[in-house]
């Protein structure tokens, strides 16, 4: 069953999470999860000392470790670094990770082209699917990609779409993380639907980040996607 924001079921407590990427999205997700108390959150950094200094300058207190150490200890790995648009770039990100066998990997990246176009790939497969192919021993999900960082800071029960591995034990972990951040998780199906989530991200970006894309419309950054249920 879907759970609204709040305490997690007992089996999903004390989950270890590594976040690869210490930009605004990674820090927002890490801070939200760490505040829950049910998660052991580690920022996975190429240069841990520099990352600690960066976070301290922002007034953020999060555990930091090397990528190898953080990922090895984690049940869930969130990819929150800048994405890549082409297969080679996405596979290079995957190849730069230590073993993620048996782990949940949540891809929060978007495969965007350069500014100002900021277009996702329209090659027939999504960046999420390329990650899943490159990391076959992991359970790969796409989430946290379709809204801007201010919604990670203040999720307030907003809808967050999730696509990925259908196996119940892995799906439960991914959805628990989405819930704990503060979103209402909306699982849509296997990783093939990352294509749709990435297209949603492109639309949000083009309407929220002028002058990106081809539209002259500017909706601002406060709007979100919402499922209307009657």
VEXFITOR-885353 format. One record per residue (C-alpha): residue in three letters; x, z, y. Coordinates in Angstrom, 3 decimals. Example, Ala and Ser with C-alpha at 12.3 -4.5 7.8 and 13.67 -1.06 7.14 Angstrom:
VEXFITOR-885353
+------+----------+----------+----------+
: type :        X :        Z :        Y :
+------+----------+----------+----------+
:  ALA :   12.300 :    7.800 :   -4.500 :
:  SER :   13.670 :    7.140 :   -1.060 :
+------+----------+----------+----------+
//
This chain:
VEXFITOR-885353
+------+----------+----------+----------+
: type :        X :        Z :        Y :
+------+----------+----------+----------+
:  UNK :    0.000 :    0.000 :    0.000 :
:  UNK :    1.109 :   -0.517 :    3.598 :
:  UNK :    2.035 :    2.702 :    5.353 :
:  UNK :    1.733 :    3.165 :    9.082 :
:  UNK :    4.529 :    4.754 :   11.107 :
:  UNK :    5.236 :    8.299 :    9.975 :
:  UNK :    6.884 :   10.196 :    7.203 :
:  UNK :    8.063 :    8.238 :    4.226 :
:  UNK :    6.963 :    8.682 :    0.664 :
:  UNK :    9.251 :   11.074 :   -1.212 :
:  UNK :   11.012 :    8.353 :   -3.218 :
:  UNK :   12.107 :    6.559 :   -0.051 :
:  UNK :   13.640 :    9.575 :    1.680 :
:  UNK :   17.362 :   10.066 :    2.263 :
:  UNK :   18.066 :    6.353 :    2.128 :
:  UNK :   21.546 :    5.166 :    3.134 :
:  UNK :   21.600 :    2.258 :    5.598 :
:  UNK :   24.549 :    0.257 :    6.933 :
:  UNK :   24.052 :   -1.802 :   10.073 :
:  UNK :   26.508 :   -4.658 :   10.543 :
:  UNK :   26.585 :   -5.442 :   14.238 :
:  UNK :   26.810 :   -2.955 :   17.114 :
:  UNK :   25.067 :   -5.012 :   19.782 :
:  UNK :   21.788 :   -4.002 :   21.388 :
:  UNK :   19.634 :   -4.771 :   18.328 :
:  UNK :   21.919 :   -2.991 :   15.874 :
:  UNK :   22.189 :    0.089 :   18.078 :
:  UNK :   18.422 :    0.196 :   18.659 :
:  UNK :   17.650 :   -0.043 :   14.939 :
:  UNK :   20.334 :    2.486 :   14.046 :
:  UNK :   19.126 :    4.947 :   16.656 :
:  UNK :   15.500 :    4.655 :   15.552 :
:  UNK :   16.367 :    5.162 :   11.881 :
:  UNK :   18.768 :    8.034 :   12.514 :
:  UNK :   16.096 :    9.832 :   14.543 :
:  UNK :   13.800 :    9.873 :   11.514 :
:  UNK :   16.022 :   12.289 :    9.613 :
:  UNK :   15.309 :   10.542 :    6.305 :
:  UNK :   18.131 :    8.029 :    6.637 :
:  UNK :   21.901 :    8.242 :    6.470 :
:  UNK :   22.787 :    5.547 :    9.014 :
:  UNK :   26.259 :    4.107 :    9.444 :
:  UNK :   27.304 :    1.407 :   11.883 :
:  UNK :   29.585 :   -0.952 :    9.960 :
:  UNK :   32.376 :   -2.068 :   12.279 :
:  UNK :   35.393 :   -4.335 :   12.056 :
:  UNK :   37.093 :   -1.972 :   14.521 :
:  UNK :   35.550 :    1.480 :   14.065 :
:  UNK :   37.555 :    3.152 :   16.847 :
:  UNK :   36.542 :    0.549 :   19.414 :
:  UNK :   32.914 :    0.775 :   18.294 :
:  UNK :   32.905 :    4.568 :   18.653 :
:  UNK :   34.233 :    4.185 :   22.194 :
:  UNK :   31.596 :    1.567 :   22.993 :
:  UNK :   28.754 :    3.722 :   21.666 :
:  UNK :   29.997 :    6.836 :   23.457 :
:  UNK :   30.011 :    4.881 :   26.725 :
:  UNK :   26.322 :    4.156 :   26.103 :
:  UNK :   25.569 :    7.791 :   25.288 :
:  UNK :   24.817 :    6.880 :   21.669 :
:  UNK :   25.821 :    9.120 :   18.772 :
:  UNK :   25.865 :    7.276 :   15.462 :
:  UNK :   28.210 :    7.457 :   12.508 :
:  UNK :   30.703 :    4.573 :   12.454 :
:  UNK :   32.830 :    3.379 :    9.538 :
:  UNK :   34.583 :    0.237 :    8.417 :
:  UNK :   32.407 :   -2.546 :    7.076 :
:  UNK :   33.795 :   -2.029 :    3.583 :
:  UNK :   33.129 :    1.731 :    3.593 :
:  UNK :   29.692 :    1.538 :    5.208 :
:  UNK :   28.354 :   -1.250 :    3.005 :
:  UNK :   29.740 :    0.272 :   -0.200 :
:  UNK :   27.829 :    3.507 :    0.478 :
:  UNK :   24.559 :    1.843 :    1.538 :
:  UNK :   21.372 :    1.041 :   -0.347 :
:  UNK :   20.181 :   -1.132 :    2.535 :
:  UNK :   22.346 :   -3.380 :    4.710 :
:  UNK :   20.943 :   -4.725 :    7.996 :
:  UNK :   22.619 :   -7.826 :    9.421 :
:  UNK :   22.348 :   -7.466 :   13.194 :
:  UNK :   25.305 :   -9.528 :   14.341 :
:  UNK :   24.932 :  -12.854 :   16.201 :
:  UNK :   23.569 :  -15.479 :   13.817 :
:  UNK :   24.832 :  -18.954 :   13.005 :
:  UNK :   22.888 :  -22.207 :   13.146 :
:  UNK :   24.475 :  -24.231 :   10.357 :
:  UNK :   24.970 :  -23.583 :    6.653 :
:  UNK :   28.719 :  -23.160 :    7.003 :
:  UNK :   28.393 :  -20.494 :    9.680 :
:  UNK :   25.740 :  -18.547 :    7.781 :
:  UNK :   27.741 :  -18.709 :    4.557 :
:  UNK :   30.829 :  -17.518 :    6.453 :
:  UNK :   28.926 :  -14.424 :    7.609 :
:  UNK :   27.853 :  -13.779 :    4.013 :
:  UNK :   31.381 :  -14.320 :    2.714 :
:  UNK :   32.690 :  -11.774 :    5.219 :
:  UNK :   30.614 :   -9.002 :    3.651 :
:  UNK :   31.881 :   -6.798 :    0.829 :
:  UNK :   29.829 :   -6.772 :   -2.365 :
:  UNK :   26.109 :   -6.278 :   -1.760 :
:  UNK :   25.129 :   -6.531 :   -5.428 :
:  UNK :   21.970 :   -4.536 :   -6.133 :
:  UNK :   21.409 :   -3.763 :   -2.455 :
:  UNK :   18.637 :   -4.679 :   -0.043 :
:  UNK :   19.941 :   -6.962 :    2.709 :
:  UNK :   17.728 :   -7.328 :    5.785 :
:  UNK :   18.631 :  -10.372 :    7.848 :
:  UNK :   17.743 :   -9.673 :   11.482 :
:  UNK :   19.621 :  -12.707 :   12.787 :
:  UNK :   18.288 :  -16.013 :   14.045 :
:  UNK :   20.014 :  -19.356 :   13.376 :
:  UNK :   19.958 :  -20.485 :   16.997 :
:  UNK :   21.713 :  -23.414 :   18.645 :
:  UNK :   23.627 :  -22.927 :   21.877 :
:  UNK :   21.966 :  -21.916 :   25.149 :
:  UNK :   19.852 :  -23.207 :   26.797 :
:  UNK :   18.239 :  -25.033 :   23.851 :
:  UNK :   18.232 :  -21.936 :   21.585 :
:  UNK :   16.552 :  -23.857 :   18.799 :
:  UNK :   16.366 :  -22.648 :   15.226 :
:  UNK :   17.355 :  -24.994 :   12.436 :
:  UNK :   14.757 :  -27.560 :   11.372 :
:  UNK :   16.569 :  -28.682 :    8.236 :
:  UNK :   13.888 :  -27.703 :    5.728 :
:  UNK :   15.485 :  -24.358 :    4.890 :
:  UNK :   15.851 :  -21.206 :    6.951 :
:  UNK :   18.862 :  -19.118 :    7.738 :
:  UNK :   17.314 :  -16.385 :    5.614 :
:  UNK :   17.182 :  -18.706 :    2.621 :
:  UNK :   20.833 :  -19.639 :    3.077 :
:  UNK :   21.733 :  -15.936 :    3.090 :
:  UNK :   19.691 :  -15.436 :   -0.083 :
:  UNK :   21.491 :  -18.325 :   -1.771 :
:  UNK :   24.891 :  -17.032 :   -0.619 :
:  UNK :   24.127 :  -13.450 :   -1.724 :
:  UNK :   22.401 :  -14.010 :   -5.100 :
:  UNK :   23.020 :  -10.477 :   -6.405 :
:  UNK :   21.289 :   -8.886 :   -3.400 :
:  UNK :   17.597 :   -8.621 :   -2.516 :
:  UNK :   17.449 :  -10.505 :    0.790 :
:  UNK :   14.719 :  -10.063 :    3.405 :
:  UNK :   14.085 :  -11.473 :    6.861 :
:  UNK :   12.797 :   -8.953 :    9.427 :
:  UNK :   13.416 :   -7.653 :   12.960 :
:  UNK :   14.108 :  -11.201 :   14.157 :
:  UNK :   10.848 :  -12.290 :   15.766 :
:  UNK :   10.775 :   -9.969 :   18.809 :
:  UNK :   13.207 :   -8.968 :   21.529 :
:  UNK :   15.326 :   -5.829 :   21.519 :
:  UNK :   13.023 :   -3.907 :   23.859 :
:  UNK :   10.487 :   -3.871 :   21.022 :
:  UNK :   13.110 :   -2.365 :   18.696 :
:  UNK :   13.608 :    0.389 :   21.264 :
:  UNK :    9.848 :    0.950 :   21.590 :
:  UNK :    8.139 :   -0.408 :   18.444 :
:  UNK :    4.996 :    1.720 :   18.896 :
:  UNK :    3.369 :    0.550 :   15.663 :
:  UNK :    3.566 :   -3.124 :   16.587 :
:  UNK :    3.337 :   -5.705 :   13.810 :
:  UNK :    6.643 :   -6.804 :   12.260 :
:  UNK :    6.604 :   -9.687 :    9.819 :
:  UNK :    8.779 :   -9.427 :    6.727 :
:  UNK :    9.664 :  -12.084 :    4.142 :
:  UNK :   11.852 :  -11.692 :    1.100 :
:  UNK :   12.401 :  -10.508 :   -2.438 :
:  UNK :    9.129 :   -9.885 :   -4.285 :
:  UNK :   10.455 :   -7.278 :   -6.732 :
:  UNK :    8.540 :   -4.058 :   -5.979 :
:  UNK :   11.491 :   -1.677 :   -5.976 :
:  UNK :   13.386 :   -3.713 :   -3.372 :
:  UNK :   10.338 :   -4.615 :   -1.346 :
:  UNK :    9.447 :   -0.904 :   -1.090 :
:  UNK :   12.847 :   -0.113 :    0.411 :
:  UNK :   12.704 :   -2.951 :    2.933 :
:  UNK :    9.196 :   -2.038 :    4.034 :
:  UNK :   10.162 :    1.644 :    4.304 :
:  UNK :   12.946 :    0.728 :    6.717 :
:  UNK :   10.607 :   -1.407 :    8.832 :
:  UNK :    8.081 :    1.420 :    8.897 :
:  UNK :   10.680 :    4.056 :    9.769 :
:  UNK :   11.877 :    2.058 :   12.770 :
:  UNK :    8.299 :    2.361 :   14.003 :
:  UNK :    6.705 :   -0.996 :   13.222 :
:  UNK :    3.714 :   -1.816 :   11.055 :
:  UNK :    5.276 :   -3.911 :    8.317 :
:  UNK :    3.479 :   -7.154 :    7.476 :
:  UNK :    4.914 :   -8.566 :    4.265 :
:  UNK :    4.145 :  -12.296 :    4.060 :
:  UNK :    5.826 :  -13.340 :    0.806 :
:  UNK :    9.174 :  -14.571 :   -0.547 :
:  UNK :   12.195 :  -15.584 :    1.502 :
:  UNK :   10.879 :  -19.147 :    1.830 :
:  UNK :    8.686 :  -17.750 :    4.624 :
:  UNK :   11.759 :  -16.886 :    6.659 :
:  UNK :   11.274 :  -20.450 :    7.926 :
:  UNK :    8.080 :  -19.339 :    9.622 :
:  UNK :    9.539 :  -16.087 :   10.936 :
:  UNK :   12.472 :  -17.936 :   12.464 :
:  UNK :   10.086 :  -20.427 :   14.086 :
:  UNK :    8.134 :  -17.468 :   15.507 :
:  UNK :   11.399 :  -16.120 :   16.905 :
:  UNK :   12.149 :  -19.451 :   18.574 :
:  UNK :    8.731 :  -19.459 :   20.225 :
:  UNK :    9.145 :  -15.869 :   21.449 :
:  UNK :   12.583 :  -16.638 :   22.865 :
:  UNK :   11.472 :  -19.824 :   24.620 :
:  UNK :    8.548 :  -18.051 :   26.272 :
:  UNK :   10.482 :  -14.878 :   27.091 :
:  UNK :   13.962 :  -16.082 :   28.053 :
:  UNK :   13.833 :  -18.838 :   30.681 :
:  UNK :   15.215 :  -21.457 :   30.933 :
:  UNK :   15.616 :  -21.668 :   27.157 :
:  UNK :   13.853 :  -24.329 :   25.133 :
:  UNK :   11.692 :  -27.138 :   26.502 :
:  UNK :    8.813 :  -25.173 :   27.992 :
:  UNK :    8.358 :  -24.248 :   31.649 :
:  UNK :    6.158 :  -21.309 :   30.690 :
:  UNK :    7.435 :  -17.781 :   31.241 :
:  UNK :    5.424 :  -15.037 :   29.538 :
:  UNK :    7.988 :  -12.311 :   30.120 :
:  UNK :    9.401 :  -10.140 :   27.369 :
:  UNK :    6.595 :   -7.623 :   26.844 :
:  UNK :    4.373 :   -9.726 :   24.569 :
:  UNK :    4.333 :   -9.477 :   20.779 :
:  UNK :    2.702 :  -11.039 :   17.743 :
:  UNK :   -0.310 :   -9.109 :   16.491 :
:  UNK :   -2.484 :   -9.464 :   13.400 :
:  UNK :   -6.166 :   -9.144 :   14.315 :
:  UNK :   -8.241 :   -7.677 :   11.502 :
:  UNK :  -12.029 :   -7.502 :   11.546 :
+------+----------+----------+----------+
//
